[in-house]
Amino acid sequence: MTQSGPTPPQVKTEQPVRDEIISYQKLRAFIGITGILLPVAVVIGCFILGTGEFFWQISISHYYYSIMHILFVCILCVLGGFLFTYKGKFAGESRLANIAGFCAFGIAAFPTAFDGYQPNVTPPANHYIQLTSNVSGFWGNMHFAFAGLLFLCFVIFCLHYFQKPDREYTGQDLIKFKRRKVVYKICGWAIILSIVMIGLFSLKILPSKGVFRYSTFIFETTALWAFGSAWLLKGSAALKGVPVVKQMLQPLR
């Protein structure tokens, strides 16, 4: 008859890092990189492909009609796909990412009005897409609605969800997390300010000459860079293996 002895104590072993956690962090960084690249890619692409002085349009949305049409739509769809795939730490965060992803697809699907596209000749030398009929006021408003809602989602991420810790921080990690929270707040308010400036210049100031003729493009870019920087910082834990990135992020990560 076998005698049963005392149950041996359970030895706690360190849980391995799961692949989905790594992907979760990298996905944040990819979302940020995509947002930062959009305005840069369409401008540089038009310049390289020889659109002359008209490589710069009055808004990012007007690149829908340009020779960078495919890249513009693809980046928005990739961004939408990343946002749909993203699963946040909180249920509301995941739902908000789904709404943002839907908005990114909406911006790609419903173009802005052709008015203001440069050069204003028929047909423009750098014109890639020719619609069979002009964009109606309704569909143009749908474009602006999707864009406005997308930026609103970005603001909520920066000022609400990114203010919550992914895990419990202590010591130096807690200090760095508090610094990151400040950066997220700055990014959130930068997006809000950019949206206000777009409305101010579009509805009140209405510049016809000079650099602020491109005010919509400028402030769309500042909003996207603020959004992209916040997401890139949020997912920077996945990039700490890169020596240059590790050195740059040392005060924050």
N, C-alpha and C positions, 0 to 999 in steps of 0.2 A: 504494500500500500504506500503510495507516494505521499509524503508529507508536503503540505503547501506552506511555503514560507511567506514572509511579508512581501508585499508588492514593491518591487524596486521603484525608487523615485523616478519621475519623468524628467528626462534631460531636455531642457529647452535648447533648441537649435535655431540658429539665425535663419530666417526665411529668405530664400533666394529672391533676387530682384526679378519680377515677372516681366515678360516681354511686353504685355499690354501697358504696363506702367511706363516703360521706356517709350513706347509708341505714343502714349498719351502726352508725354512731355515734348516729344519731337513734333507732334501735330500742332501744338501751340506755336512752336518756333516757325513751322512751315506756314501757318496762317499769317504770322507777322511778316515774314519775308515776302509772301505773295502781295500783301497790302502795300508794302514799301516799294516793290518793283513795278507795280502797275503804271504809275505816271511816268516813271523813268523809262520803262521799256517802250512805251508808245512814242515818246518824243525822240529817243535815240534811234528807234527803228525808222521813223519817218525821215530823220536827218540822214541816216546812212543810205536809205533807198532813194535819196535825191529829190525830195519835195521842195528844195530851195528854202526861201524865207518862210514858207508856210508849214514848216514842220511843227509849229506851235499853234494849237487851236485854242479857242476861247474857253473850252471846258474839256475835261477828260472824256466826257460822254460823246463829244463830237468826233472822237477817233473811231467811233463806230462806222463812219462813212469813209474813213481814210484807208490807205494801203496797209495800215496796221489793224484793219478790222478783225482779221482772224485771231491775232494775238490778243487784242482787247477782249473779245468774246471768250477766248480760251482761258485767260487769266481769271476773269469773273467766274467762269464755270468751275475752274480748279478751286478758287476761293470758296465758292458755294459748296463744292464737294467736301472740302476740308471741314467746313463749318457743320455740315450735316453729319460727318463722321465723328466729330468731336463729342466726347462724353465728359461733361464736367463733373466736379466733385459733388455738385448739388443738382437735384432734379430740375429746379428752375433754370440753372445755368445751361443744362443740356437743351431744354426747350427753347431758351433764348438763342442758342447757337443754331437750332433748326430754323427759327424765324429768320435769323440773319442770313443763313444759307439760301433760304427761299428768296429773300430780297436780292441777293447777289445774282441769282438766276433771273429774277424779274428785270433787273437793270439790263442784263444782256439780251433779254427777249423783247423788251419794249424800248426802242431807241428814242433818244431825244429828238426834238424838231430839227430839221436841216438848217433853219435860219441861223445865220452867223458863221456857217462853215466857210473856211478860207482856202483858196481865193474865191471871191464872190463873182465867178464867171461861169459860163455854161459851155461845155462841162469843165469843172475844175481839173487841173492837171494831175492832182493827187487824189482824185475821187475814185474810190474803189467800189462802193456799193451805190447803186442807183435804184431807189425804190420806185415801184410802179405808180404809187400815189403818195402825196405828202402825208406826213404823220399828223393825224388829227389832234385836236386839243385834248381829247379824252386820253388817247394813248400817250401823248407827251406828258400829261399830268400823272399818268400811271408810272412813268419813268421817274419823275421827281418824287412821287410817293414812295416808291421802292428805295430810292437813294436816301431820302430823309429817314425812313424807318431803319435802314441799315446803319446809318450813322448814330441813330438813337440807341440801337442795340449795342454799338461799340461804347457809347457813353455809359450805359448800364454796366457793361462788363468792367470798365475801368473804375467807376465810382462805387460799385457795389460788390460784385462777385470777386474781383481781384483784390479787394480789401480783406477777404477772408483767407486764413492760412490753409495750405494744403495738408499740413500736419502740425503737431505741437512743436513750437520752437522754444528754445531756451538759450541763454547765454549770448554768444556772438551771433548765432543764427537768428535770434529774435531781433537783435539790433539791425541786422541786414534786412530782415523782413520789413521792419518799420521803415527803413529807407526805401525799399521797393514800393511800399504803399504810397509814399510821397510821390514817387515817379508816376505811379498809376493815376493818382489824382491830377497831377500836372497834365498828363496825356488826356484824361477825360475832359478837363476844362479847356484844353487846347482844341479838342474836337468841337465843343460847344461854341467857343469863340470863332472857330473857322466857319461853322454853320451860320452864325449871326452875321459875320462879315460877308458871306456869300449873299445872304438876303439883303443886306444893307447896300452893297454895290449893285445888285441886280435890280432892286426896286426903287432905290432912292438916288444914288450917286450917278449911275449909268454912264461910266466913262467911255468915251469913243476913241480916245487916243492914249498913247503911252502904255506903260507896263500894266496899269490897272484895267486896261481893256481886257486883259486876261485874268481878271480878279477871280472869276469862278474857278479857273484852272488852278490858280495859285492856292486858294483856300481849300479846294478839294484835295490838293496835294498835301497841305499841312495837316488836314484831318486824317488822311490815309497814313501819313508818316507817324502821326501821334498814335493812331490805332495800331499800326504795325510795330512800333517800338514797344508798346505795352505788351502785346502778345509775344513778341520776341523775348522780352525780359521775363515774362511769365514762363516761357518754355526754355529758358536759358540753362536750366539744370541739365538738359540733354546735350548741351554744347560745351560743357565745362572741360571735356577731354581735349578740346582744341586749345593749344597753349596761348595763342593770341587772345582768344575769347576769354579764357580763364583769367588772364592778366587784366583785361579791360573790365571784367565783371567783379573783380575781387572786392570792391567796396559794397557791392550789392548782393553777391551770391557766394 
